[in-house]
């Protein structure tokens, strides 16, 4: 947001231009993050990458630790080029993590189709909700607390299922995640439009995580209900 200079507040037109600039930069950087994500996923598939597969709990906790360390670094350096580099490094790491579920999906006879469906479904959700968020006059900032509570619930349920390994719970988590993170797309884009987020690096990180989680959750559901064994 522009600093107040000479006792004058930024004009409505200046604020609108700034918000549009943040939104454009967010979309551009978001598109760029898909490159290291795809590279990371392909590298992971080629190497048969597995993150402590023998210890699901250790894998889950270590993943959270690495992810939060990246996110802390990105936020700490969001106003410099270092933040962009850390964001691209983070998306490469997330691509590596994504490779595991892609390997499982490719084990199905229709695995390629399932991945394509999950990708197209995620794209459809993103473009539809981003379109609504960027054109409506409604402010969705009130959804923040509810969505955060839903995200915490998903994390706790996922951690619990590391121990219990209940298929029905895994499906419920995935279904809830599709709803919560789809709503987060609406919320995060709407925040940019209404001036609630003025840094495009932070905005890109938020929207990237929304898209990533929707894709993974959709793919889990598609594998459960439409996967065809060889």
N, C-alpha and C positions, 0 to 999 in steps of 0.2 A: 504494500500500500504506500502511496506517496506520502512523504513527510509533509507536515504542515509548515508552510513557509510564509513569512511576513504576516503572520496572523490570519492567513486565508486558508480555508478548507478546500480540498480538491473539489472541482465541479462534478456534477453528476455525469457529464460527458467524459471527463477524465477517468472517473471510476469505471465507467462502462468500457472504455478503451482498455484500461488495465485488466479488467476481468476477462475480456475477450482475448487479450494477449496471453494471459495465464492459461486459458482454456486451449488456445492454439498450441502453445508450447507443451502443454500436458499431452495433447493428442500426438504431437510429433515425437516427443520422448517416449511415449507409450509404444508407438510403432517401433521405435528403435530398440526398446527392451525385448521385443519378440525375437530379435536376431540372436543375442546370446542365450535366450531361453531355448530356442530351437537347436542351437549348436550344442548346448549343454545336454539336452535330451538325446541328441544323436550320438554324442560321445559316450554318454551313459549306457545307451543301448548297445553300442559296439563293444564296450568294455564289460558289459554285464554288471554295471555298477549296482552295489547293494550297500546300504548304510547300516552296518552292524545288524545284518539280517538275523543273526543268531540270538540277538537280545533286543526284542521289540521295545522294551521300556528304555534301555540305554539309547537306542536309535532315536526314539521319540524325544527324549530329553536333550540329547546332543543336537538334534535338528533344531529344536526350539532355541537352544543356547546360541548356535551359529546364526540363526535367522535374526534373533533379537540383537545380537552384536552388530550384524550388518545394518539393521534398521536404526540402531542407536548412532552408528557412524554416519549413516546417510543424513539423519536429522541434524546431527552436530555440524555437518559440512554442507548443508543444503543451499547455502548462498555462494558456493564456490564450485569450480570444476571438479574438485575432489568428490563432492557429493554425487555428481553425475557418474563418475568412474566407479564409485562404490555401488551405486544403483545398478550399473551394468554388470559388475561382478556378482552382485546379489542375484540378479536374474539368471546369470549363468549357473550359479549354485542351485537355484530353484529348478532350472532345466535338468540338472543332474538328478535332483530328487524326483522330478517328474518321470525320469526314465524308468524307474522301478514299476510304476503302474502301467506305463506304456508297454513294458516287457510282458507284464501279465496279460494285458489286452491283446497283444500280438500272439499270445498263446491260444487264442480262440480262432476258430476257422474264419469268422467274420470280424476279426480284430481290427483290420484296417477300416472297415465300414463303421465300427463302433467309435473309433477315434475321430473319424471324419464327422460323424453325427454329433459327437460331443463338442467338437470344435465349431461346427456350424450353429449348433444350439446356443453355445456360449456367445458367439458373434451376434446371433439374432437378439439374445437377451440384452447384450451390451448396447447395440445400436438403437434398440427400441427404448430402453430406459434412459440412455444418454440423450436421446432426442427429446423425450418428455422432460427430463431434468433441465435441459438447456433452453427450452421454449416456454415452459409454464411459468406463470408469475407466482405460483405457490412456493413457499419456503418450507423445505422438508427438514430443517434443522432440528425440529422437535423429535424426530425419529432417533436421534443420536443415542440417547440413554437406553432405549429399548433394544436397539441393534447391538450395542456394546454388551448388554446383558445376554442377548442371544449368542453372541460370539463366545463369551465366557462359558456359557452352558455347553456349547459345541466342544470347546477345548477340554472341559472337565469330563464330558461323556466320552470323548476320544481317548483320554487318558485312562478312564475306567475300563474301556473296551480293550485296551492293551492287555489287561489282566484277564478279563472275562471271555474275550473273543466270541461274542454273541453276534451271529450274522444279522439277526433282525435289528439289533441296536446299531450295527454298522450302517444298515440301510436307512434307519431313522435319522442317524447323524448326517448322512449324505443328503437326504431329502431336506432336512432343516437347513443345512449349509447352502443349498441352492437358493432357498427362500431368503435367508439372512444376507448372503453376499450379493444376491441380485438387488435386494433393497439397498445394500451399501453402495452399489453403483449409482443408483438414483440419488442417494444421500450425498455421496462424495462429489459427483458432477454438479449437483445443485448448490453445494457449498461454494464451489468456484464461481458459479454464475452470480451468486448473491454476495460475493466478496468475503465469504467466511474462510477461504483459503487463498492466499496471495503468493504462495511459492510453488512453482510448477514442479520442482523436484519432489517435494512432499506430496503434492497432489498426484503425481505419477505413481509414486510408491503405493499410495492408498488404492488407486484404481487398479493397478497391476495386481495387487493381492486379491482384490474382489474378483477379477477375471480369472485368475489362477484357481481360486477356490471353487468358483462356479464350474470351471472345466473339469477339475478333478472329481468333484461330486457328481456331475452329470455322467462322467465316464464310469464311475463306480456303479451308478444306478443302471446304466445301459448294460454293463457286463453282467449284473445280477439278473436282469430281466430278459435280455436279448442275446446274451452270449451263447455261441454255438460251439460245442466241443468238437474236436476233430474225430 
